[in-house]
């Protein structure tokens, strides 16, 4: 009976080692994939979320200013047309 228990203990140790090795390989694969994805994104020259939001705010302000200037130009054109 002692021999059978020893076999099960050895089998349990082997399985534990295999699971640890599988987890290590999994983490290594995830790290490799993450590094490849980071390299791919860096090569694409993408902008960060902060940079995008900053440009978006500048564009919105420019649109508001352009709309205000359009109204002023239309008013000036109407004033010139009324004079002439």
Secondary structure, 3 states (H helix, E strand, C coil): CHHHHHHHHHHHHHHHHHHHHHHHHHHHHHHHHHHHHHHHHHHHCCCCHHHHHHHHHHHHHHHHHHHHHHHHHHHHHHHHHHHC
